[in-house]
Amino acid sequence: MARQRSSAGGISATKNSETAGAFYKDMDALAIGAVVPDAAAVFDQYWNSGSVFAVETVIDGGGDRTGFDARVTEVRQSDEARTLLGDLQSSAARYAGGGLVPEWTRVQLVADDPVKGEGIASRDQLMISRLGKILGEVRTRLDLVSAYFIPGKPGTEYFIGLARSGVRVNILTNAMNTTDVLLVHTGYTKYRRELLRAGVNLYELKLRGGVSPESDLQLMPLGLSGASLHAKTFAIDDERVFIGSFNFDPRSALLNCEMGLLIDSPAMARQISAGFEGPLARVSYRPALGGDNRMVWQETDASGKPVIWQQEPGASWLKQVMLAIVGVLPVEWML
């Protein structure tokens, strides 16, 4: 889509939620201005596409919504919903009250064509192709945060090429004991060694990082505090930021319909990059290759002392067997 002048940026905020003991960390942005009609148009295209079904074909009883409405009311009254709605209202209230000042800049909305949901999209209709063309050359650094990171062979080659050309590549994803989809972790581990050999810096968010609230504030741009990561964002050359629904995995690239904003904002980009410059070490494992080419995981404990893991943290015997079995099955395109 054409570049448009709109606001995004300084209003980016993390969203935290807790459901049945699972903690999630996310990141979003509030956008106003010319990009809003673009977003509305994309939603209209989807609602009127062949992938959308009338409610009576989905809900039993000819579309009777009585049960559905009752469930919505029940969920709205739950503690989790009240917390979430409170967070959302708090952000909106802060903006309305002048507590958040928008950064006026260039924003591009990027989205998959709705025909992707019908399985008939051509490559130029895929968001990943459009995004690649818009991004252009990466010159100095790429800071990427992806909850479900499976680069595949093409993605791995891309990141390796960047690293070997002198670009600093930092990638944050979930560790084995924080991911909520263990099979996705299997897809990621297939490419971990290749990335490390090329000089890519990997960070795996560890379980309940144990940092103080004061330290946690330093990690807010990345949506972290040692909880499970759900953010999908990256910063390029301390100049541009992408925030959206796109994970670097086969499902986002080829199956799921995704959307996001590419924001020209050095201020936001530097915020994300700053998270990799020290604070992140306190809430993540840093996988590395030892002298004997074996994998090790480096960790900084609460006292600041370095810890070395000879076995992947959270990898029980059963999980290791499961990962080994799934790793040889031809199911990566589904992950």
Secondary structure, DSSP 8 states (H G I E B T S, - for coil): ---EEEEESTT-EEEEEEETTEEEEEEE---EETHHHHHHHHHHHHHTSTT---GGGTSHHHH--HHHHHHHHHHHTSHHHHHHHHHHHHHHHHHHTTSS--EEEEEEEEE--GGGGGT---GGGSHHHHHHHHH----SEEEEEESS---HHHHHHHHHHHHHTT-EEEEEEE-TTT-S-HHHHHHHHHHHHHHHHTT-EEEEE-TT----HHHHHHTGGGT-SSSEE--EEEEETTTEEEEES--SSHIIIIIS--EEEEEE-HHHHHHHHHHTTTGGGGSEEEEEE-TTS-EEEEEE-TTS-EEEESS-TT--HHHHHHHHHHHTSS-GGG-
